[in-house]
């Protein structure tokens, strides 16, 4: 069993997550409309002039979006720090997709790319604005001039008013998931403790338990814009998710489009 240290508030546990959860991630994320998310992301890429070329998918997870963008004809690189998630991405993505195990705060590529994307909360896992800046600087190092970095972020409204102090439970044929959520209004950090029971022996009905503590942080639009400007980017647009409208007070997810200048 792999357990995160739930009592140490200062631990940087980003390398301790998506281990047990990786085994059942796609099962429990079957409610995410990836086709809709992909259609929207592809539309944005085309809008900002990325019709072909090399794209790096940061925090790619099990590679669903990487795989879908590869189907659009882009040359894809998938990057994630979880070996377990990448193992599933290897099963999903075509052979010409390059998958790299890296911490995106220490991003290191062999050349430049036309665009970076980071979808489905990857940037929310970065708990310090200085680390957001580090990512922007590393992205800028490997992004073509005029290239774009498109990423989404969940909002404070979502963490505070939609999730809140909630507990969820879900069952699938071969696994169960318990999710305990808590949002700290002072730090803007959302914590959720996952307990996963995964069937490992069907004949004896034997389950393996995993416990993982995940942390995500809500940032204001101004914080991200200021950080992007400091790193040499132009924040050309901020949208409410799946639209081209400005975010509202009750927006649950927003998209940032940064351009290297």
N, C-alpha and C positions, 0 to 999 in steps of 0.2 A: 504494500500500500504506500502511496506517495501522499504525504500530507504537507501542506503549506504551514508556515508559522503564523498562526492567526493572531497571536498576542503581541507580536512585535510591530508596532505601528510604523517604525522607521525602515523596515526591511524593504529593499528593492527586489521584489519577487518576480520580476517579469520573466526570468528564466525558469521559474518554477511552475508556470501555468501551461495549459494546453498539453498536459502529459496524459493523465487519465482521461480528461475531457476530449482529447484528440481522437480517442478510439470511438467515441459516440457523437462527435461534433455534428457530422452531416445528418445523422438521424434526428437530432434535436433541433437542428436549424432548417428542417424541411418546411417550416412556415415562412421562411424568407423568400420573397419573390425575386430570385436572382435574375430571372429573365427581364423583369421590369427594371431592376437596378442596372443591368448590363445595357439595356436599350438607352437608358438615360445617360450613362457614362459615355457610351459610344457617341451619342449625339453631341455631348459636350466636347469630346475629343475632335470631332469633325468641325464643330463651330470654331474652335481655336486653332484650326489648321493642321491637326495631326491626323492625316489621312492614311499614311503608311509609316513604316520605320520601326524602330526599337522602342519598346515601352517596358519600364520596370514597375512591377506590382509589389509595393511594400506591404509587409505584414500580410502576405498572400494566403496564409492559413492552408486549408486543404486544396487550394488552387482552383476553386470554382470560377472566380472572375478571370484569373489568368487563362484558364482553358477557354472561356467564352471569348475573350479578346483575341486569343490566338486564332479562333474561328473567323474573326473579322479580317484576318490577313496580316495582323501585326506580328512582328518578331518579339517574343515575350521573354522576360526574365521575372521569375518569382522569387521573392526574398522573404524569409521568415527566420526567427531565432529558435523555433520549436522543431526539433528533429522529427518528432512524432507527427506533427502537422505536415511537414514536408514529405514524409513517407507516404502519406495519403495523396498529396499533390502529385507525386511521381506516378501513382496509379491512375490519376485522372487526366493529366496533361499529356499532350503528344510529345514524342521524343525530342523534337526540335526546341522545346521550351527548356531554358536553362534555369535550374532551381538552386538557390544559394542559401546556406545557413549563415545568417549574419544578424547582428544587432543593428537596427537601422540608424541608431545613434552613431555607429562607427562604420557606416556604409562605405564600401570600397569596390569599385567596378574597374574593368579593364579599359573602358572607353566611355564615350558619352551616349546619351539616349535622347530620343525626341520628346519623351514625356515620362513623368512618374505619376502613378496613381496609388492611393491608399484608401480602401473602401471597407466599411463595416467596422468602424470604431478603432482602427489601428492607432490613430493619433491620440485618441482619448486615453490609451494606456500609458502615455508619456506624462508623468506626474509633476514634472518641473518645467517651467517655462525656459530655463536655460538649456534643457535637453531638447525642447522644441527648436530652439535656435540652432543647436548642434545639428539636428536633422536637416533644417533648412540650409545650413552651410554645406553639409555633405551632398545634399541633393543638388545645390547650385554648382558644386564642383563637377558633377557628372551630367548636367543637363545642357543640351544644346542652347545656344543663344536664341531667344525667341520661343524656346520650349516651355511647356506648362507642367505644373504640379497640381493635380486635382485630388483633393481628399475631402472626406466627410468627417463630421464630428457631431456626437450627440450633445445636446444643450443642457444647461442647468435646469431649464423648465422640465425636460424629460426626466432627469434623475430625481428632481425634487417632487414633481407633481404626478408623474406617470408611474415611476417605479416606487419611490418613497421607501418607507420601511415595510416592505412586503415580503412574503414568503410564497414561493411557487413550487409546485410538484408536477412532474410529467412522467408518464410511463410509455415505453415502447415495448415491442415484443421481446427484445433482448436486453433492455436497460431501463433504469429509472434515474431520474434527476431531481434533486432537491436544491432549491435556490433561495438563500436567505439574503435579503438586500437591505442596505442601510446607506443613507446619504448624509454626509457631514456638511452642514450649511456654512461652517466657518472655513473649512479647507477646500470646499467644492469637490471633494473626493468621494466617489461612490464605491462602496465595498460590497462585493457579493461573494458569499461562501457557497461553493458548489460541493455537493456530495453526490457522487455517481456510483451506482451499482451496475456493473457490467457483467452479463452472463459469459462465463469462460468455460463452463462444462455443462453442455446441454443435457447429457445423460444423467448426471447427478444433480442437476439444477443448482450449480455452484456459481455464485456471484463474487466478483472482486470489487472491493470498495476503494474509491479514490476521493480525497478531499483536496480542494484547491481554493485558495483565496485570490480573487481577481480584484484589481483596483483600476478605476478609470476616473479621469478628472474632467470637469467642465471648465472651459475657458470662454471668456467673452470674445466677441468679434474684434474689439479694439485691441485686446492682448495679442491675438494672432496677427492682426494687421501690423501692429508695431514691431513685433518680432520678425515678420516677413520683410518689412522695410529695412530693418537693421541688417538683415542677411543679404540685402541687395535684390530683393524681389519686388515686383509690382503686383499688388493684389488687385487683379483686374475685375473680379466679380465675386460676390457672395450670394448664394441662392438658398432659399428654402428647398429642402430635398425634393427632387423629382419635379422641379418647376424652374422657371427663370424669373421668379418673383423674389423680392427682398424678404429676408427673414422677418418673422413677426415675434411678438413677445411670447407666444405659445408654440413657436416652432420646436419640433422635437429633434430634428436632425437638419444640419445645414452643410452646404458644400462650399469650399473655398477653391478658387482658381488663381494660382500664382503663376506669374510669368517671369522668366529670367530676362533681365535687361542688361 
